[in-house]
Amino acid sequence: AAALQMTAFGLALLSTFFLLLATCTDCWMVNADDSLEVSHKCRGLWRECVTNMQDGVRTCDQYDSILADHPVKIVVTRTLLITADLLAGLALVTLLLGLDCIKFLKEEPHVKLKMCYGAGVILSIGSILGLVGSVWYAVDVYVERAMLVSRNIFLGVHYDFGWSCWLGMAGSTGCFVASVLLTCCLY
C-alpha cells in the first residue's frame, strides 16, 4: 500500500507540474510547418509570441486584459485549467498528509486512508476539467482550420496544436491515472 501511495503521489506531483506549466506557457497553437516561414508563432492563453528563426529573437504581446472580450476557447480553457490546477494542488496537499510515511495522524490509519481516497476523488475531478479544457481548445483549433481549408481560405498562417496543449492533456491524463490508483487500487 505504501508503494502504491508513493507511486500515485509521484505521478500526481509530475502531472500537476505539467498542468501548471501548460496553464502558464504560451504555445497552445503553433503555426504549421512551412518552409517559407521566417518566424515561429505561438498563441497561448495569456499572450502571443513570435520567434525570428534567423536570429532567435523572441517578442511577445500580452492580451489586453483578463476581463477583455476574448474568444470563447481562451476563456473556457483558462477557467477549466485554473480550476484543475487548484484542485490538483489541493489533492496533492491532502495526499501528502494522508501518506503512511508522514507522521501526521499516525495513530489514525483509517483517517489517512480516507484522506488518500479523498485526494483521489479531487484529482479525478481536476483531471477531467483539465482534459476537457485541453481537448476543447484542440478541437476548436482543428475546427477553425478545417473550416478555412474547406472554404479554400488561406490567411498566410495555419495553426496546429502546440506543445502546451499536449502538456495539458498529458498532465490531465496523469492526474486521472493517479486518481484511479488512489480510489480503486488502494483498497
One Martini backbone bead per residue (centre of mass of N, CA, C, O) as a GRO file, in nm:
protein
  187
    1ALA     BB    1   0.057   0.063  -0.019
    2ALA     BB    2   0.301   0.256  -0.004
    3ALA     BB    3   0.392   0.224  -0.299
    4LEU     BB    4   0.125   0.324  -0.423
    5GLN     BB    5   0.127   0.601  -0.293
    6MET     BB    6   0.400   0.697  -0.412
    7THR     BB    7   0.322   0.665  -0.705
    8ALA     BB    8   0.079   0.855  -0.699
    9PHE     BB    9   0.234   1.102  -0.599
   10GLY     BB   10   0.441   1.125  -0.829
   11LEU     BB   11   0.232   1.148  -1.056
   12ALA     BB   12   0.078   1.393  -0.942
   13LEU     BB   13   0.316   1.588  -0.933
   14LEU     BB   14   0.392   1.580  -1.234
   15SER     BB   15   0.106   1.646  -1.347
   16THR     BB   16   0.072   1.918  -1.204
   17PHE     BB   17   0.314   2.049  -1.338
   18PHE     BB   18   0.203   2.023  -1.627
   19LEU     BB   19  -0.051   2.192  -1.582
   20LEU     BB   20   0.089   2.452  -1.493
   21LEU     BB   21   0.263   2.484  -1.747
   22ALA     BB   22   0.028   2.495  -1.950
   23THR     BB   23  -0.109   2.750  -1.829
   24CYS     BB   24   0.158   2.947  -1.855
   25THR     BB   25   0.203   2.893  -2.136
   26ASP     BB   26   0.244   3.004  -2.509
   27CYS     BB   27   0.182   2.701  -2.689
   28TRP     BB   28  -0.116   2.607  -2.810
   29MET     BB   29  -0.040   2.749  -3.083
   30VAL     BB   30   0.104   2.670  -3.403
   31ASN     BB   31   0.260   2.709  -3.675
   32ALA     BB   32   0.280   2.556  -3.950
   33ASP     BB   33   0.476   2.399  -4.149
   34ASP     BB   34   0.701   2.616  -4.337
   35SER     BB   35   0.959   2.690  -4.549
   36LEU     BB   36   0.890   3.016  -4.565
   37GLU     BB   37   0.929   3.060  -4.278
   38VAL     BB   38   1.082   3.313  -4.044
   39SER     BB   39   0.871   3.233  -3.819
   40HIS     BB   40   0.752   3.160  -3.484
   41LYS     BB   41   0.422   3.092  -3.381
   42CYS     BB   42   0.251   3.162  -3.065
   43ARG     BB   43  -0.043   3.063  -2.884
   44GLY     BB   44  -0.211   3.153  -2.590
   45LEU     BB   45  -0.384   3.238  -2.297
   46TRP     BB   46  -0.202   3.529  -2.250
   47ARG     BB   47  -0.027   3.513  -2.528
   48GLU     BB   48   0.182   3.623  -2.808
   49CYS     BB   49   0.445   3.467  -3.004
   50VAL     BB   50   0.761   3.559  -3.173
   51THR     BB   51   1.013   3.383  -3.364
   52ASN     BB   52   1.311   3.430  -3.502
   53MET     BB   53   1.496   3.209  -3.700
   54GLN     BB   54   1.772   3.358  -3.742
   55ASP     BB   55   1.819   3.505  -3.430
   56GLY     BB   56   1.602   3.423  -3.185
   57VAL     BB   57   1.403   3.643  -3.149
   58ARG     BB   58   1.165   3.727  -2.888
   59THR     BB   59   0.818   3.820  -2.902
   60CYS     BB   60   0.556   3.959  -2.688
   61ASP     BB   61   0.191   3.969  -2.656
   62GLN     BB   62  -0.029   4.083  -2.456
   63TYR     BB   63  -0.323   4.069  -2.353
   64ASP     BB   64  -0.506   4.322  -2.263
   65SER     BB   65  -0.719   4.151  -2.074
   66ILE     BB   66  -0.892   3.944  -1.875
   67LEU     BB   67  -1.176   4.118  -1.920
   68ALA     BB   68  -1.175   4.095  -2.202
   69ASP     BB   69  -1.259   4.017  -2.515
   70HIS     BB   70  -1.264   3.675  -2.584
   71PRO     BB   71  -1.240   3.387  -2.689
   72VAL     BB   72  -1.396   3.110  -2.577
   73LYS     BB   73  -1.152   2.915  -2.571
   74ILE     BB   74  -0.988   3.085  -2.368
   75VAL     BB   75  -1.185   3.113  -2.132
   76VAL     BB   76  -1.245   2.813  -2.084
   77THR     BB   77  -0.954   2.711  -2.055
   78ARG     BB   78  -0.871   2.884  -1.822
   79THR     BB   79  -1.087   2.794  -1.620
   80LEU     BB   80  -1.030   2.487  -1.625
   81LEU     BB   81  -0.721   2.499  -1.557
   82ILE     BB   82  -0.730   2.654  -1.293
   83THR     BB   83  -0.913   2.454  -1.149
   84ALA     BB   84  -0.728   2.208  -1.187
   85ASP     BB   85  -0.486   2.324  -1.035
   86LEU     BB   86  -0.626   2.362  -0.761
   87LEU     BB   87  -0.719   2.067  -0.723
   88ALA     BB   88  -0.438   1.935  -0.747
   89GLY     BB   89  -0.314   2.086  -0.507
   90LEU     BB   90  -0.514   1.985  -0.293
   91ALA     BB   91  -0.459   1.684  -0.341
   92LEU     BB   92  -0.158   1.688  -0.267
   93VAL     BB   93  -0.191   1.774   0.026
   94THR     BB   94  -0.379   1.547   0.111
   95LEU     BB   95  -0.191   1.315   0.027
   96LEU     BB   96   0.053   1.388   0.198
   97LEU     BB   97  -0.106   1.357   0.474
   98GLY     BB   98  -0.199   1.043   0.393
   99LEU     BB   99   0.063   0.926   0.415
  100ASP     BB  100   0.231   0.678   0.587
  101CYS     BB  101   0.521   0.839   0.609
  102ILE     BB  102   0.356   1.041   0.765
  103LYS     BB  103   0.303   1.164   1.099
  104PHE     BB  104   0.031   1.246   1.039
  105LEU     BB  105  -0.197   1.065   1.193
  106LYS     BB  106  -0.062   0.781   1.279
  107GLU     BB  107  -0.311   0.667   1.476
  108GLU     BB  108  -0.504   0.712   1.193
  109PRO     BB  109  -0.547   0.507   0.931
  110HIS     BB  110  -0.840   0.569   0.831
  111VAL     BB  111  -0.799   0.870   0.778
  112LYS     BB  112  -0.565   0.841   0.577
  113LEU     BB  113  -0.727   0.675   0.372
  114LYS     BB  114  -0.945   0.894   0.324
  115MET     BB  115  -0.746   1.105   0.218
  116CYS     BB  116  -0.656   0.945  -0.030
  117TYR     BB  117  -0.935   0.914  -0.150
  118GLY     BB  118  -1.000   1.219  -0.167
  119ALA     BB  119  -0.762   1.286  -0.351
  120GLY     BB  120  -0.864   1.111  -0.585
  121VAL     BB  121  -1.128   1.264  -0.635
  122ILE     BB  122  -1.005   1.541  -0.684
  123LEU     BB  123  -0.821   1.453  -0.919
  124SER     BB  124  -1.046   1.361  -1.109
  125ILE     BB  125  -1.183   1.632  -1.143
  126GLY     BB  126  -0.933   1.789  -1.241
  127SER     BB  127  -0.871   1.606  -1.486
  128ILE     BB  128  -1.134   1.653  -1.638
  129LEU     BB  129  -1.107   1.959  -1.666
  130GLY     BB  130  -0.831   1.959  -1.813
  131LEU     BB  131  -0.919   1.781  -2.052
  132VAL     BB  132  -1.150   1.953  -2.154
  133GLY     BB  133  -0.982   2.209  -2.204
  134SER     BB  134  -0.772   2.088  -2.401
  135VAL     BB  135  -0.971   1.963  -2.606
  136TRP     BB  136  -1.132   2.211  -2.670
  137TYR     BB  137  -0.898   2.366  -2.796
  138ALA     BB  138  -0.816   2.156  -3.011
  139VAL     BB  139  -1.089   2.143  -3.157
  140ASP     BB  140  -1.103   2.444  -3.230
  141VAL     BB  141  -0.852   2.447  -3.404
  142TYR     BB  142  -0.948   2.232  -3.605
  143VAL     BB  143  -1.212   2.368  -3.697
  144GLU     BB  144  -1.087   2.630  -3.797
  145ARG     BB  145  -0.909   2.496  -4.011
  146ALA     BB  146  -1.127   2.332  -4.166
  147MET     BB  147  -1.294   2.577  -4.255
  148LEU     BB  148  -1.072   2.714  -4.424
  149VAL     BB  149  -1.014   2.475  -4.615
  150SER     BB  150  -1.311   2.429  -4.723
  151ARG     BB  151  -1.302   2.750  -4.835
  152ASN     BB  152  -1.022   2.834  -4.950
  153ILE     BB  153  -0.866   2.977  -4.707
  154PHE     BB  154  -0.577   3.198  -4.698
  155LEU     BB  155  -0.385   3.368  -4.431
  156GLY     BB  156  -0.067   3.243  -4.415
  157VAL     BB  157  -0.169   3.090  -4.144
  158HIS     BB  158  -0.137   2.779  -3.980
  159TYR     BB  159  -0.271   2.598  -3.711
  160ASP     BB  160  -0.158   2.403  -3.441
  161PHE     BB  161  -0.079   2.214  -3.199
  162GLY     BB  162   0.075   2.263  -2.907
  163TRP     BB  163   0.270   2.179  -2.635
  164SER     BB  164   0.070   2.285  -2.420
  165CYS     BB  165  -0.167   2.107  -2.498
  166TRP     BB  166  -0.021   1.835  -2.453
  167LEU     BB  167   0.053   1.892  -2.156
  168GLY     BB  168  -0.239   1.910  -2.054
  169MET     BB  169  -0.317   1.621  -2.133
  170ALA     BB  170  -0.094   1.474  -1.974
  171GLY     BB  171  -0.160   1.586  -1.692
  172SER     BB  172  -0.454   1.485  -1.682
  173THR     BB  173  -0.394   1.186  -1.724
  174GLY     BB  174  -0.209   1.152  -1.477
  175CYS     BB  175  -0.422   1.233  -1.267
  176PHE     BB  176  -0.617   1.005  -1.338
  177VAL     BB  177  -0.431   0.767  -1.272
  178ALA     BB  178  -0.384   0.850  -0.977
  179SER     BB  179  -0.686   0.833  -0.897
  180VAL     BB  180  -0.716   0.532  -0.955
  181LEU     BB  181  -0.506   0.435  -0.753
  182LEU     BB  182  -0.653   0.568  -0.501
  183THR     BB  183  -0.958   0.452  -0.541
  184CYS     BB  184  -0.913   0.143  -0.644
  185CYS     BB  185  -0.620   0.014  -0.547
  186LEU     BB  186  -0.597   0.080  -0.235
  187TYR     BB  187  -0.835  -0.130  -0.154
   0.00000   0.00000   0.00000
